[in-house]
Amino acid sequence: MLGGVCVFLALGPVDLRGAFDRLAAMTRLIVQQDPTSGALYLFYNRRRNRLKALWWDKNGYVLLYKRLSKGTFPLPSRLDPTTAYIQISQADLARLLAALPIPIDHAPTYH
């Protein structure tokens, strides 16, 4: 699924009660990209114990949802508090899904 796919992480909390259409709208609003571009878009809830991912697969959306049984997903440290989203590597995505912090030497692209 992820061979060569760009991964974007929204840094502010998002209401995750919605599904495909709401996350597609959040992709346009926060990440300012077309949600059907083929990139993977990640969104946290306010408590950061849930994460949803939206991805367009040729003819429809795929929605992935992870809820931690305890703890929170780590937020990468931000250089600028107005940063809305970052682009992360696929290795950093694996760390994030394991609820591990993204190392500083893996500096993401800030937007």
A tleap script that builds the chain and sets N, CA, C and O, in Angstrom:
source leaprc.protein.ff14SB
mol = sequence {
  NMET LEU GLY GLY VAL CYS VAL PHE LEU ALA
  LEU GLY PRO VAL ASP LEU ARG GLY ALA PHE
  ASP ARG LEU ALA ALA MET THR ARG LEU ILE
  VAL GLN GLN ASP PRO THR SER GLY ALA LEU
  TYR LEU PHE TYR ASN ARG ARG ARG ASN ARG
  LEU LYS ALA LEU TRP TRP ASP LYS ASN GLY
  TYR VAL LEU LEU TYR LYS ARG LEU SER LYS
  GLY THR PHE PRO LEU PRO SER ARG LEU ASP
  PRO THR THR ALA TYR ILE GLN ILE SER GLN
  ALA ASP LEU ALA ARG LEU LEU ALA ALA LEU
  PRO ILE PRO ILE ASP HIE ALA PRO THR TYR
  CHIE
}
set mol.1.N position { 0.813 -1.203 0.000 }
set mol.1.CA position { 0.000 0.000 0.000 }
set mol.1.C position { 0.846 1.251 0.000 }
set mol.1.O position { 0.510 2.210 -0.695 }
set mol.2.N position { 1.950 1.281 0.764 }
set mol.2.CA position { 2.629 2.544 0.986 }
set mol.2.C position { 3.859 2.773 0.119 }
set mol.2.O position { 4.557 3.765 0.330 }
set mol.3.N position { 4.156 1.922 -0.830 }
set mol.3.CA position { 5.325 2.132 -1.657 }
set mol.3.C position { 5.319 3.492 -2.328 }
set mol.3.O position { 4.535 3.716 -3.250 }
set mol.4.N position { 6.175 4.406 -1.888 }
set mol.4.CA position { 6.276 5.730 -2.484 }
set mol.4.C position { 5.166 6.693 -2.126 }
set mol.4.O position { 5.060 7.754 -2.742 }
set mol.5.N position { 4.338 6.362 -1.155 }
set mol.5.CA position { 3.224 7.230 -0.768 }
set mol.5.C position { 3.707 8.289 0.222 }
set mol.5.O position { 4.405 7.966 1.184 }
set mol.6.N position { 3.342 9.542 -0.007 }
set mol.6.CA position { 3.628 10.619 0.936 }
set mol.6.C position { 2.696 10.490 2.130 }
set mol.6.O position { 1.540 10.094 1.981 }
set mol.7.N position { 3.199 10.823 3.317 }
set mol.7.CA position { 2.414 10.718 4.548 }
set mol.7.C position { 2.377 12.092 5.211 }
set mol.7.O position { 3.420 12.687 5.481 }
set mol.8.N position { 1.175 12.589 5.471 }
set mol.8.CA position { 0.987 13.891 6.106 }
set mol.8.C position { 0.262 13.706 7.431 }
set mol.8.O position { -0.717 12.964 7.514 }
set mol.9.N position { 0.747 14.382 8.465 }
set mol.9.CA position { 0.161 14.308 9.799 }
set mol.9.C position { -0.349 15.681 10.206 }
set mol.9.O position { 0.428 16.630 10.310 }
set mol.10.N position { -1.654 15.791 10.437 }
set mol.10.CA position { -2.238 17.029 10.955 }
set mol.10.C position { -1.861 17.126 12.431 }
set mol.10.O position { -2.008 16.148 13.164 }
set mol.11.N position { -1.381 18.280 12.881 }
set mol.11.CA position { -0.877 18.410 14.244 }
set mol.11.C position { -1.923 18.849 15.259 }
set mol.11.O position { -1.756 18.615 16.456 }
set mol.12.N position { -2.979 19.470 14.807 }
set mol.12.CA position { -4.030 19.880 15.726 }
set mol.12.C position { -5.072 18.786 15.876 }
set mol.12.O position { -5.216 17.940 14.993 }
set mol.13.N position { -5.799 18.793 16.986 }
set mol.13.CA position { -6.833 17.771 17.168 }
set mol.13.C position { -7.981 17.947 16.188 }
set mol.13.O position { -8.324 19.065 15.804 }
set mol.14.N position { -8.569 16.826 15.789 }
set mol.14.CA position { -9.680 16.800 14.844 }
set mol.14.C position { -10.788 15.933 15.442 }
set mol.14.O position { -10.511 14.915 16.075 }
set mol.15.N position { -12.021 16.333 15.242 }
set mol.15.CA position { -13.166 15.530 15.663 }
set mol.15.C position { -13.232 14.300 14.764 }
set mol.15.O position { -13.511 14.410 13.570 }
set mol.16.N position { -12.976 13.136 15.340 }
set mol.16.CA position { -12.900 11.905 14.546 }
set mol.16.C position { -14.226 11.166 14.447 }
set mol.16.O position { -14.264 10.040 13.952 }
set mol.17.N position { -15.312 11.775 14.907 }
set mol.17.CA position { -16.607 11.091 14.826 }
set mol.17.C position { -17.074 10.916 13.388 }
set mol.17.O position { -17.843 10.004 13.084 }
set mol.18.N position { -16.612 11.786 12.517 }
set mol.18.CA position { -16.979 11.663 11.110 }
set mol.18.C position { -16.149 10.592 10.433 }
set mol.18.O position { -15.209 10.051 11.015 }
set mol.19.N position { -16.505 10.300 9.210 }
set mol.19.CA position { -15.789 9.261 8.479 }
set mol.19.C position { -15.144 9.856 7.228 }
set mol.19.O position { -14.465 10.880 7.302 }
set mol.20.N position { -15.352 9.228 6.111 }
set mol.20.CA position { -14.656 9.565 4.878 }
set mol.20.C position { -14.797 11.033 4.473 }
set mol.20.O position { -13.797 11.721 4.268 }
set mol.21.N position { -16.020 11.504 4.361 }
set mol.21.CA position { -16.243 12.857 3.844 }
set mol.21.C position { -15.697 13.934 4.769 }
set mol.21.O position { -15.137 14.926 4.301 }
set mol.22.N position { -15.853 13.751 6.077 }
set mol.22.CA position { -15.333 14.738 7.025 }
set mol.22.C position { -13.803 14.780 6.978 }
set mol.22.O position { -13.212 15.859 6.986 }
set mol.23.N position { -13.167 13.615 6.928 }
set mol.23.CA position { -11.706 13.608 6.859 }
set mol.23.C position { -11.209 14.140 5.520 }
set mol.23.O position { -10.159 14.780 5.468 }
set mol.24.N position { -11.929 13.892 4.455 }
set mol.24.CA position { -11.564 14.472 3.159 }
set mol.24.C position { -11.635 15.994 3.240 }
set mol.24.O position { -10.764 16.687 2.714 }
set mol.25.N position { -12.674 16.517 3.900 }
set mol.25.CA position { -12.800 17.968 4.075 }
set mol.25.C position { -11.665 18.503 4.947 }
set mol.25.O position { -11.131 19.578 4.672 }
set mol.26.N position { -11.294 17.770 5.990 }
set mol.26.CA position { -10.188 18.191 6.858 }
set mol.26.C position { -8.865 18.178 6.096 }
set mol.26.O position { -7.990 19.008 6.344 }
set mol.27.N position { -8.724 17.234 5.170 }
set mol.27.CA position { -7.524 17.186 4.340 }
set mol.27.C position { -7.418 18.460 3.508 }
set mol.27.O position { -6.347 19.061 3.412 }
set mol.28.N position { -8.529 18.866 2.912 }
set mol.28.CA position { -8.520 20.094 2.107 }
set mol.28.C position { -8.263 21.326 2.981 }
set mol.28.O position { -7.516 22.222 2.589 }
set mol.29.N position { -8.879 21.368 4.155 }
set mol.29.CA position { -8.798 22.533 5.034 }
set mol.29.C position { -7.441 22.640 5.732 }
set mol.29.O position { -6.825 23.706 5.720 }
set mol.30.N position { -6.973 21.559 6.335 }
set mol.30.CA position { -5.761 21.604 7.149 }
set mol.30.C position { -4.502 21.396 6.320 }
set mol.30.O position { -3.555 22.177 6.407 }
set mol.31.N position { -4.496 20.340 5.519 }
set mol.31.CA position { -3.295 19.988 4.753 }
set mol.31.C position { -3.282 20.690 3.401 }
set mol.31.O position { -2.252 20.729 2.728 }
set mol.32.N position { -4.408 21.236 3.007 }
set mol.32.CA position { -4.549 21.995 1.775 }
set mol.32.C position { -4.131 21.186 0.550 }
set mol.32.O position { -3.431 21.666 -0.341 }
set mol.33.N position { -4.599 19.923 0.548 }
set mol.33.CA position { -4.315 19.051 -0.582 }
set mol.33.C position { -5.576 18.312 -0.988 }
set mol.33.O position { -6.552 18.243 -0.241 }
set mol.34.N position { -5.529 17.771 -2.173 }
set mol.34.CA position { -6.625 16.960 -2.686 }
set mol.34.C position { -6.550 15.590 -2.015 }
set mol.34.O position { -5.546 14.893 -2.167 }
set mol.35.N position { -7.584 15.189 -1.279 }
set mol.35.CA position { -7.528 13.900 -0.589 }
set mol.35.C position { -7.471 12.701 -1.527 }
set mol.35.O position { -7.191 11.589 -1.078 }
set mol.36.N position { -7.729 12.895 -2.817 }
set mol.36.CA position { -7.642 11.800 -3.782 }
set mol.36.C position { -6.281 11.766 -4.480 }
set mol.36.O position { -6.131 11.127 -5.522 }
set mol.37.N position { -5.293 12.455 -3.906 }
set mol.37.CA position { -3.965 12.525 -4.522 }
set mol.37.C position { -3.169 11.233 -4.393 }
set mol.37.O position { -2.178 11.041 -5.098 }
set mol.38.N position { -3.598 10.344 -3.494 }
set mol.38.CA position { -2.848 9.110 -3.272 }
set mol.38.C position { -1.966 9.165 -2.047 }
set mol.38.O position { -1.351 8.162 -1.685 }
set mol.39.N position { -1.887 10.324 -1.393 }
set mol.39.CA position { -1.119 10.449 -0.149 }
set mol.39.C position { -1.948 9.894 1.008 }
set mol.39.O position { -3.163 9.732 0.898 }
set mol.40.N position { -1.272 9.609 2.109 }
set mol.40.CA position { -1.922 9.132 3.329 }
set mol.40.C position { -2.009 10.308 4.295 }
set mol.40.O position { -1.008 10.975 4.554 }
set mol.41.N position { -3.194 10.562 4.826 }
set mol.41.CA position { -3.440 11.705 5.716 }
set mol.41.C position { -3.829 11.190 7.092 }
set mol.41.O position { -4.752 10.387 7.225 }
set mol.42.N position { -3.118 11.658 8.120 }
set mol.42.CA position { -3.314 11.195 9.493 }
set mol.42.C position { -3.889 12.305 10.350 }
set mol.42.O position { -3.514 13.470 10.219 }
set mol.43.N position { -4.817 11.924 11.239 }
set mol.43.CA position { -5.486 12.886 12.119 }
set mol.43.C position { -5.614 12.307 13.523 }
set mol.43.O position { -5.967 11.140 13.693 }
set mol.44.N position { -5.320 13.140 14.539 }
set mol.44.CA position { -5.471 12.777 15.954 }
set mol.44.C position { -6.801 13.280 16.489 }
set mol.44.O position { -7.402 14.199 15.932 }
set mol.45.N position { -7.255 12.662 17.585 }
set mol.45.CA position { -8.339 13.255 18.356 }
set mol.45.C position { -7.719 14.156 19.438 }
set mol.45.O position { -6.496 14.219 19.555 }
set mol.46.N position { -8.538 14.840 20.217 }
set mol.46.CA position { -8.042 15.782 21.219 }
set mol.46.C position { -7.172 15.097 22.284 }
set mol.46.O position { -6.149 15.645 22.695 }
set mol.47.N position { -7.574 13.920 22.722 }
set mol.47.CA position { -6.806 13.206 23.758 }
set mol.47.C position { -5.586 12.475 23.195 }
set mol.47.O position { -4.763 11.967 23.958 }
set mol.48.N position { -5.467 12.419 21.891 }
set mol.48.CA position { -4.369 11.762 21.180 }
set mol.48.C position { -4.257 10.271 21.496 }
set mol.48.O position { -3.165 9.704 21.452 }
set mol.49.N position { -5.382 9.642 21.814 }
set mol.49.CA position { -5.366 8.199 22.007 }
set mol.49.C position { -6.007 7.477 20.818 }
set mol.49.O position { -6.112 6.250 20.803 }
set mol.50.N position { -6.429 8.256 19.829 }
set mol.50.CA position { -7.012 7.700 18.605 }
set mol.50.C position { -6.401 8.401 17.394 }
set mol.50.O position { -6.074 9.588 17.428 }
set mol.51.N position { -6.263 7.632 16.342 }
set mol.51.CA position { -5.658 8.145 15.122 }
set mol.51.C position { -6.427 7.557 13.944 }
set mol.51.O position { -6.646 6.348 13.875 }
set mol.52.N position { -6.833 8.425 13.021 }
set mol.52.CA position { -7.471 7.953 11.789 }
set mol.52.C position { -6.581 8.333 10.616 }
set mol.52.O position { -5.939 9.383 10.604 }
set mol.53.N position { -6.566 7.451 9.639 }
set mol.53.CA position { -5.805 7.682 8.414 }
set mol.53.C position { -6.753 7.569 7.233 }
set mol.53.O position { -7.576 6.656 7.163 }
set mol.54.N position { -6.625 8.506 6.312 }
set mol.54.CA position { -7.428 8.511 5.091 }
set mol.54.C position { -6.490 8.357 3.903 }
set mol.54.O position { -5.475 9.046 3.803 }
set mol.55.N position { -6.840 7.449 3.009 }
set mol.55.CA position { -6.030 7.190 1.820 }
set mol.55.C position { -6.952 6.880 0.654 }
set mol.55.O position { -7.931 6.149 0.809 }
set mol.56.N position { -6.646 7.430 -0.507 }
set mol.56.CA position { -7.412 7.174 -1.726 }
set mol.56.C position { -6.749 6.029 -2.478 }
set mol.56.O position { -5.565 6.106 -2.806 }
set mol.57.N position { -7.502 4.970 -2.755 }
set mol.57.CA position { -6.990 3.801 -3.461 }
set mol.57.C position { -7.694 3.648 -4.800 }
set mol.57.O position { -8.654 2.884 -4.908 }
set mol.58.N position { -7.245 4.344 -5.796 }
set mol.58.CA position { -7.694 4.264 -7.187 }
set mol.58.C position { -9.169 4.569 -7.414 }
set mol.58.O position { -9.493 5.391 -8.272 }
set mol.59.N position { -10.068 3.935 -6.675 }
set mol.59.CA position { -11.488 4.152 -6.933 }
set mol.59.C position { -12.310 4.357 -5.657 }
set mol.59.O position { -13.537 4.258 -5.682 }
set mol.60.N position { -11.639 4.638 -4.560 }
set mol.60.CA position { -12.372 4.870 -3.318 }
set mol.60.C position { -11.444 5.105 -2.142 }
set mol.60.O position { -10.243 4.843 -2.208 }
set mol.61.N position { -12.031 5.605 -1.065 }
set mol.61.CA position { -11.256 5.885 0.143 }
set mol.61.C position { -11.061 4.632 0.977 }
set mol.61.O position { -11.904 3.735 0.998 }
set mol.62.N position { -9.925 4.595 1.665 }
set mol.62.CA position { -9.632 3.600 2.688 }
set mol.62.C position { -9.491 4.372 3.988 }
set mol.62.O position { -8.799 5.389 4.045 }
set mol.63.N position { -10.148 3.886 5.029 }
set mol.63.CA position { -10.100 4.540 6.327 }
set mol.63.C position { -9.505 3.555 7.328 }
set mol.63.O position { -10.008 2.444 7.494 }
set mol.64.N position { -8.437 3.971 7.989 }
set mol.64.CA position { -7.799 3.161 9.023 }
set mol.64.C position { -7.985 3.886 10.346 }
set mol.64.O position { -7.925 5.114 10.398 }
set mol.65.N position { -8.208 3.135 11.410 }
set mol.65.CA position { -8.502 3.735 12.711 }
set mol.65.C position { -7.765 2.945 13.777 }
set mol.65.O position { -7.905 1.725 13.859 }
set mol.66.N position { -6.978 3.635 14.592 }
set mol.66.CA position { -6.269 2.967 15.685 }
set mol.66.C position { -6.605 3.669 16.977 }
set mol.66.O position { -6.559 4.896 17.067 }
set mol.67.N position { -6.948 2.867 17.990 }
set mol.67.CA position { -7.220 3.375 19.336 }
set mol.67.C position { -6.245 2.691 20.283 }
set mol.67.O position { -6.179 1.463 20.344 }
set mol.68.N position { -5.490 3.495 21.017 }
set mol.68.CA position { -4.559 2.936 21.988 }
set mol.68.C position { -5.320 2.504 23.236 }
set mol.68.O position { -6.241 3.194 23.674 }
set mol.69.N position { -4.944 1.377 23.799 }
set mol.69.CA position { -5.595 0.923 25.026 }
set mol.69.C position { -5.116 1.733 26.229 }
set mol.69.O position { -5.850 1.888 27.205 }
set mol.70.N position { -3.893 2.247 26.162 }
set mol.70.CA position { -3.391 3.170 27.182 }
set mol.70.C position { -2.294 4.017 26.563 }
set mol.70.O position { -1.656 3.617 25.589 }
set mol.71.N position { -2.086 5.178 27.133 }
set mol.71.CA position { -1.083 6.097 26.612 }
set mol.71.C position { -1.640 6.973 25.501 }
set mol.71.O position { -2.838 6.956 25.216 }
set mol.72.N position { -0.752 7.738 24.882 }
set mol.72.CA position { -1.135 8.643 23.805 }
set mol.72.C position { -0.138 8.538 22.661 }
set mol.72.O position { 0.999 8.100 22.837 }
set mol.73.N position { -0.593 8.949 21.490 }
set mol.73.CA position { 0.315 9.065 20.357 }
set mol.73.C position { 1.184 10.295 20.591 }
set mol.73.O position { 0.668 11.353 20.952 }
set mol.74.N position { 2.490 10.176 20.393 }
set mol.74.CA position { 3.363 11.332 20.625 }
set mol.74.C position { 3.236 12.356 19.501 }
set mol.74.O position { 3.114 12.003 18.328 }
set mol.75.N position { 3.267 13.608 19.880 }
set mol.75.CA position { 3.312 14.687 18.896 }
set mol.75.C position { 4.761 15.069 18.668 }
set mol.75.O position { 5.494 15.296 19.631 }
set mol.76.N position { 5.191 15.147 17.420 }
set mol.76.CA position { 6.557 15.642 17.185 }
set mol.76.C position { 6.673 17.067 17.702 }
set mol.76.O position { 5.726 17.850 17.626 }
set mol.77.N position { 7.837 17.389 18.225 }
set mol.77.CA position { 8.015 18.759 18.712 }
set mol.77.C position { 7.938 19.709 17.523 }
set mol.77.O position { 8.500 19.448 16.459 }
set mol.78.N position { 7.241 20.798 17.724 }
set mol.78.CA position { 7.040 21.761 16.640 }
set mol.78.C position { 7.983 22.946 16.813 }
set mol.78.O position { 8.208 23.423 17.926 }
set mol.79.N position { 8.512 23.396 15.728 }
set mol.79.CA position { 9.345 24.588 15.749 }
set mol.79.C position { 8.492 25.848 15.811 }
set mol.79.O position { 8.893 26.847 16.408 }
set mol.80.N position { 7.350 25.802 15.211 }
set mol.80.CA position { 6.474 26.957 15.107 }
set mol.80.C position { 5.071 26.549 15.546 }
set mol.80.O position { 4.506 25.614 14.977 }
set mol.81.N position { 4.493 27.219 16.539 }
set mol.81.CA position { 3.171 26.817 17.020 }
set mol.81.C position { 2.053 26.982 15.991 }
set mol.81.O position { 0.954 26.465 16.194 }
set mol.82.N position { 2.310 27.685 14.903 }
set mol.82.CA position { 1.281 27.847 13.871 }
set mol.82.C position { 1.336 26.734 12.823 }
set mol.82.O position { 0.569 26.749 11.860 }
set mol.83.N position { 2.241 25.771 13.009 }
set mol.83.CA position { 2.365 24.671 12.065 }
set mol.83.C position { 1.093 23.829 12.085 }
set mol.83.O position { 0.685 23.347 13.142 }
set mol.84.N position { 0.476 23.651 10.947 }
set mol.84.CA position { -0.787 22.917 10.854 }
set mol.84.C position { -0.573 21.429 10.598 }
set mol.84.O position { -1.353 20.603 11.071 }
set mol.85.N position { 0.473 21.079 9.856 }
set mol.85.CA position { 0.720 19.679 9.515 }
set mol.85.C position { 2.178 19.497 9.163 }
set mol.85.O position { 2.893 20.461 8.890 }
set mol.86.N position { 2.613 18.242 9.172 }
set mol.86.CA position { 3.968 17.906 8.750 }
set mol.86.C position { 3.906 16.712 7.817 }
set mol.86.O position { 2.956 15.930 7.837 }
set mol.87.N position { 4.928 16.592 7.010 }
set mol.87.CA position { 5.097 15.409 6.179 }
set mol.87.C position { 6.115 14.532 6.888 }
set mol.87.O position { 7.182 15.007 7.279 }
set mol.88.N position { 5.792 13.246 7.057 }
set mol.88.CA position { 6.700 12.337 7.743 }
set mol.88.C position { 7.064 11.179 6.822 }
set mol.88.O position { 6.389 10.919 5.826 }
set mol.89.N position { 8.143 10.493 7.178 }
set mol.89.CA position { 8.575 9.345 6.380 }
set mol.89.C position { 7.733 8.122 6.745 }
set mol.89.O position { 7.011 8.126 7.742 }
set mol.90.N position { 7.835 7.101 5.943 }
set mol.90.CA position { 7.107 5.872 6.235 }
set mol.90.C position { 7.681 5.174 7.467 }
set mol.90.O position { 6.948 4.510 8.201 }
set mol.91.N position { 8.991 5.321 7.699 }
set mol.91.CA position { 9.588 4.771 8.917 }
set mol.91.C position { 9.032 5.492 10.145 }
set mol.91.O position { 8.761 4.866 11.170 }
set mol.92.N position { 8.864 6.815 10.034 }
set mol.92.CA position { 8.284 7.571 11.140 }
set mol.92.C position { 6.811 7.219 11.336 }
set mol.92.O position { 6.317 7.254 12.463 }
set mol.93.N position { 6.110 6.883 10.269 }
set mol.93.CA position { 4.728 6.429 10.387 }
set mol.93.C position { 4.682 5.141 11.210 }
set mol.93.O position { 3.824 4.996 12.081 }
set mol.94.N position { 5.580 4.221 10.948 }
set mol.94.CA position { 5.623 2.968 11.707 }
set mol.94.C position { 5.879 3.245 13.184 }
set mol.94.O position { 5.270 2.617 14.049 }
set mol.95.N position { 6.777 4.182 13.476 }
set mol.95.CA position { 7.047 4.547 14.873 }
set mol.95.C position { 5.810 5.178 15.503 }
set mol.95.O position { 5.463 4.866 16.642 }
set mol.96.N position { 5.157 6.049 14.779 }
set mol.96.CA position { 3.958 6.713 15.294 }
set mol.96.C position { 2.867 5.689 15.608 }
set mol.96.O position { 2.238 5.765 16.663 }
set mol.97.N position { 2.638 4.738 14.708 }
set mol.97.CA position { 1.612 3.718 14.934 }
set mol.97.C position { 1.943 2.820 16.125 }
set mol.97.O position { 1.049 2.233 16.736 }
set mol.98.N position { 3.233 2.717 16.448 }
set mol.98.CA position { 3.657 1.963 17.625 }
set mol.98.C position { 3.656 2.851 18.875 }
set mol.98.O position { 4.072 2.417 19.949 }
set mol.99.N position { 3.186 4.100 18.730 }
set mol.99.CA position { 3.141 5.092 19.818 }
set mol.99.C position { 4.535 5.431 20.322 }
set mol.99.O position { 4.727 5.697 21.509 }
set mol.100.N position { 5.510 5.421 19.412 }
set mol.100.CA position { 6.883 5.804 19.735 }
set mol.100.C position { 7.150 7.192 19.182 }
set mol.100.O position { 6.627 7.542 18.124 }
set mol.101.N position { 7.955 7.990 19.875 }
set mol.101.CA position { 8.245 9.329 19.361 }
set mol.101.C position { 9.090 9.266 18.090 }
set mol.101.O position { 9.856 8.327 17.872 }
set mol.102.N position { 8.928 10.285 17.269 }
set mol.102.CA position { 9.734 10.411 16.059 }
set mol.102.C position { 11.064 11.045 16.478 }
set mol.102.O position { 11.073 12.150 17.021 }
set mol.103.N position { 12.187 10.358 16.232 }
set mol.103.CA position { 13.484 10.907 16.650 }
set mol.103.C position { 13.767 12.266 16.019 }
set mol.103.O position { 13.333 12.551 14.902 }
set mol.104.N position { 14.492 13.087 16.745 }
set mol.104.CA position { 14.816 14.432 16.268 }
set mol.104.C position { 15.625 14.379 14.980 }
set mol.104.O position { 15.474 15.254 14.126 }
set mol.105.N position { 16.486 13.365 14.819 }
set mol.105.CA position { 17.305 13.293 13.600 }
set mol.105.C position { 16.481 12.902 12.382 }
set mol.105.O position { 17.003 12.885 11.268 }
set mol.106.N position { 15.202 12.587 12.572 }
set mol.106.CA position { 14.292 12.306 11.470 }
set mol.106.C position { 13.420 13.540 11.225 }
set mol.106.O position { 12.208 13.427 11.038 }
set mol.107.N position { 14.037 14.697 11.227 }
set mol.107.CA position { 13.279 15.944 11.159 }
set mol.107.C position { 12.256 15.918 10.025 }
set mol.107.O position { 12.625 15.804 8.856 }
set mol.108.N position { 10.972 16.025 10.367 }
set mol.108.CA position { 9.941 16.042 9.337 }
set mol.108.C position { 9.907 17.379 8.615 }
set mol.108.O position { 10.522 18.356 9.043 }
set mol.109.N position { 9.180 17.397 7.524 }
set mol.109.CA position { 8.982 18.628 6.780 }
set mol.109.C position { 7.802 19.377 7.383 }
set mol.109.O position { 6.687 18.857 7.401 }
set mol.110.N position { 8.031 20.590 7.877 }
set mol.110.CA position { 6.972 21.382 8.524 }
set mol.110.C position { 6.270 22.264 7.511 }
set mol.110.O position { 6.890 22.748 6.564 }
set mol.111.N position { 4.951 22.479 7.711 }
set mol.111.CA position { 4.169 23.325 6.823 }
set mol.111.C position { 3.307 24.234 7.659 }
set mol.111.O position { 2.555 25.044 7.116 }
savepdb mol mol.pdb
quit
